[in-house]
Amino acid sequence: MPNVLTRLCASAAGCLGLAFALSAAPQPALADDTVTVMGAAIAPSLYDVLDIVAERAGFYKAQHLNVVEQLVNNPATAAQLVATGKGDICALSYEAVLQGYEKGLKLEYFFSRAERYTNEIGVLADSPIHTLADLKGKNIGVINIGSAGEVTAKLMLEGVGIGATDVTYSPIGVGAQAYQAVINRQVDAVGYPTGEIVPMSITTGKKFREFRDPILSDVPNAGYATTPATLQSRTDVLKRFSRAIVEAAIFTRENPEVAARWFLEAVGTKFTDDDVQKKAGVFIQLRPDLPGTDPNSKRIGALQLTGLQIYAKTMQQYGMTKEVVPVPAIATNALIDYANDFDHKAAIAAAKAYRLTK
């Protein structure tokens, strides 16, 4: 069964005050709509800060949403659960949807969770591995088998002529156990999201040599997706969800310290003020990767449809799909105007001024 993350607002009055201050459009006088979001990981990733901040800051509540977050093992599982009606939205990278399309799995992205490619291969700075070609015959650590990090590592290596059987993929999880696997040289490299390699470097004090896909490095490859039927029947709910995520993206960029504390609280492990500062540093480093790089933009969350087409062609070129998946069938920016239709300058000011009350 999926693990359910319960995320309660630490200061309800303050959070709701912030949320209503940022919501320019009149709010619907409705009972809260319940939305189930499937996260495609075994533990919250740094990109999940968007969902956590939307909950903690009261942005969901202001949009009359009751959002239930569930974590499942990998993107393929998350996609399947949503496609079969066991969830409303999945937060995942593109590979599972592209590969599932020709098998009859029909999902459509409506919001981008990233500004650029979210996955890379990393090695310790003192590693003898200096190019992707050097990884032939090596052992690459991934969060788990079937994770986006494994799929995108295979995609990158195919580009330099290294097939799937030319390397070994070992699941090493996340957090302390993954750090130890790297430091103790149990793996030669990691195929991870950028949002995991950055904190690994900060926590261990080790520098990494990072390899980004030479073709896809500027192509965002993660978003929120739902079924075409849900997109039609619950358009208003998805618009309000997208609005809350845009507000959360702006808040995370402008107030990384509070976002970091909320993130660590949601993870559920003990932490110190020093941990909060380190995590805030991670979010600052990830500003080029997370939505809201330009907080004044009225296109926060927009999918790069041309980039997605390149991604689909690359997947087919390297044999990961049989045909090029048609982008209009799996992506739409129809909700983005509504999602950004509020005063961004006021949102920026409110986020910068927000302080937690003890």
N, C-alpha and C positions, 0 to 999 in steps of 0.2 A: 504494500500500500504506500502511496506517496506520503512524505512527511509534510505536515501542515505547519507553516510558520505563522505564529500569532504575533502580530505587531501592534502594540497599543501605544497611543500617543502619551508621551511622558507628562505633558502639560496641556490638557485638553483645551482649556480656555485660551491660552496663549496661542496654541496651534490653530484653533479655529479662527481666532482673530486675525492671524496672519493670512490664512487661506481666504477669508472673505475680503480682506483688504486687497488681495491680488486679483480677485475674480471680478472683472469689469462687467461681464454680461449678467443679466438677471438670472437667478437660479430657479430651476423648475420646482414648483411646489408639489413634489412627489415623494413617496416613500423611497428609501434607498434601494437602488437596483444592485443585486448581488452579481459579482463577476468573479469567476475563478480563473486565475492565471497560473499556468504551468511553467515553472522554471526548469531549464534543461541542464541541471547540474546536481551534484551530490551535496553541495553546500552553496550558500549565497556567494555569487561572484561580485566583483566590484561594480559591474554594470547593473546589478540589482539595487544599487544605491538609489536609482531612480524610483523604484517601487517603494523602497523603505522611506525615502524622504516624502514621497507623495502621501504615504500613510501618516507618518509622524507629524508632518507640518499641517495636516488637515486638508490637503488639497483634494483627496478623494471624497472626504466628507462634504466639503463645500460643493462638490459636483454630484452629491446625493448617490454616492457609490459605496457599497460594502464589498471591498476587494479581498478575496481569499487567495493567499499565495501558497502554492504547493511545489515542492521540489521533487523531481524524478531523476532517474539515473543518467539519462542522456538525451540528446536532441530528438533522436528517432522515436523514443518512447513518448516524449512530450508532444510531438507532432501527431502521433497516432491517437493519443488520448483526446486531443482537441478535435481531430478529424472525425472521431467516432462519437462526439457529443459528450465526452466525460469532462470537458473543460471548455471555457469560452475563448481564451487567448493563450497562445504559447509564446514565450520569450526565448528565441533561439536564433542560431546562425542559419545561413541560407542553405547549407549543404543538405540537411535532412529533407527540406521541402523540395529542392531541385531533384534529389535522387528519388523521392517518393512520388513525384508527379506522374512519372510514366508507369507507376505501379497502381495508380488510381487514387493516391492520396492528394486531396485537393485542399490547399490552404492558400490564403492570400495575405501578404504583408501590407500593413496600413501605416506603420510608423517605424522609422529607423532608430535603433538604439545606439548607433555608432556613427562617427564622422569619417572613419577610415577602417581599413582591414583590421580585424580584432585579434587575429592569431599570428603567431610567429614561432620560429624555432630559436631557442636560446642555448648557448654553451657558456661555461665559465670563461672569463677573460684569458686565463692561462691555459686553456685547452689547446691541443694541437689541431683542432678543427677550425679551419679558417674560411672554408667555402662550403656550400651545400654539397658539392661533390665529395667532400671529405667524410660525409656521413654514411657512405656505403659500408655496409657490414656492421654498423654501430647500433647501440641500444638507445632508443628514444623514450623517455618517460612521458606519459600522458596522464591526465586526470583519471580517466577510465577508458576501457576499450569501447569504441564507438563514439567517443567525445568529439566535439568539433576540432579540438587540437590535433587529434589523430588524423581526422579526415583532411584537414587543411595542410598538415605536414606531408601527407601522401601526395597531395596536389602540388605542393612546392617541389618535392623531390622528383615527381614525374617530369617536371619541367627541365631537370638536369639529367634525365635518363636513368634515375634510380627507381626501380619498381617496388611495389609493396612488399615483396618477399626478400628484397635486398637489405632490409633493416628489420630490427626487432622492436616492437612496441610493448612497453611494460607499464601497467597501471601503478601509479605512485600516489594518487590522491591529491590532496591540497594541504596547505598548512605545514605544521612541524614535520610530519612524516615525509612530505615531498622535499622540504628543505634538506633533511638529513640524507635522503636518497641522492640529491645533487652534490652536497658537500662531501659525502663519503664515496663519490664516484661510482655509485651503483648503476647509474645511467650516464651515458655520454652527452646527452642533450635532453632538452624538454620541448615538447610541442604543446604550447600553452597559449591562452589568451594573453595579450599584452597586460591586461589588468591583473594577471597573476604573477607574471615575471617581474613587474615593477616592485610590488611589495616583497617578493622573494629576495630581490637585490637589497632593498632597504633593510629588511629584517636580518638577513645573514651578513650584511656588510660586504658581500661579494659583488664584483662587477661582472656583467654578462656581455658577451658578444651576441648580438641579435641579428637574425636573418629574417627579413620581411619578403613576402612574395614579390619578385621583380616585376610582375605584370599587374598584380591585383593590390599592391600596397596602399593605394589611395582609394580603393573601392570598399565602402562600408559593407559588411557582410553579416549583420545581425539586426533583428527587428522584432516587433510584435506582429503576430499573424493570427488569423482566425479563419473560419470556413466562409466561403462565399454566401452561404445561407445566413450565417450570423451577421455578416457585413450588411446584408439587406434588411434583416428583421430587427436588428438592434443597433442601427446606425447612430441613433441619438446617444445610446449608452457608450458606444465606442468613441464618439466625438468627445464626450465628457471625460472619458478615460484618457484620451490623448491630450486634452487640455491640462489635466492634472499632471501628466508626465512632462509636458513642456515647462510648467511651473516648477516642477521638481528639478529639471535640468538646470534651469536658471539659478535656483536656490543652491544647488550643489556647487556650481561654479563660483558663486559669489560668497558663499559661507561654508567653505570646506570643513572648518572645525566642527560646526554643529552637525553637518552631514556625516562626518566621520564618527562622532559619538553615537548618533542614531544607528549608524551601520553596525558598529561594534555591539551595541545593545541588542540589535536584532539577531546577530550571530549567536549571542547567548553565552559566550565565554567571558571569564574575568578579564578585565583590562585596566590599565592605569592611564593617567593623564598623558604620560609619555607615549603610550600606544595610540592615543587619540591624535597627538601631534604627528606621529609617523603616518597614520592613516590619512590625515589631512594632506600631508606631503604627497602621498600617493595620488589623491584626487587632483591635486594641483598639477602633478606630472601628467595626469591623464586628460587634462583639459583638451588637447588636440584630438582625443579619441572619443570622448563622451559628447552627446548632443548638447547644444548650447555653447559651442565654441565662440560663436558670436551671439551674445545674449540678446542683442537688439534685433536680430534677424526675425522676420516673420515666416521663416521656412524651417524653423527648428523641427526636427523629426521627419523632414521630407526624404523620401527614398531617392537615391540616385539611379534612375531607371536605365540610363545608358550604361552606367557601371555594372548594374545587375545583368544587363544583356551580355556584357563582356565576360562576366562571371559564368553565366550559363554556357556560353560558347567554350570557355576554358574547361569547364567540367566535362563537356562532351568531347573536346579535343583530346583530353587525357584519359578517356574511357570510363569516366565516373558516371556518366549518363549515356544512353544510347543515342538520344536525339537532343537538339538544343531546345530547352524548355522555353516556350513563349512567355516573355515577361509580362504582357498584359493579363495573362491568366493567373499570375501569382503576386502581383503588386499593384497598389493604387495609392495615389496621393490625395484622394478625394476628401480626406478628413483634415488635412493640414491647415487649411485656411481657418477653419473653426478653432482648431487647437491653439492657434497663435493669435486669435482675435481678442486680445486684452492689452492693457498698457504695460509693455515690457519695462519701460523706465521705472514705473512704480514698483514692479516686481523686483527689479534689481535693487532699488533703494530699500525696500522692505526686507529683502534677504540679507543685505549687508548690515542692517540695523538689528536684526533678530538676535536675541540673547536668550539662552535657557534660564529658567527660574529654578532655584533650588528649593 
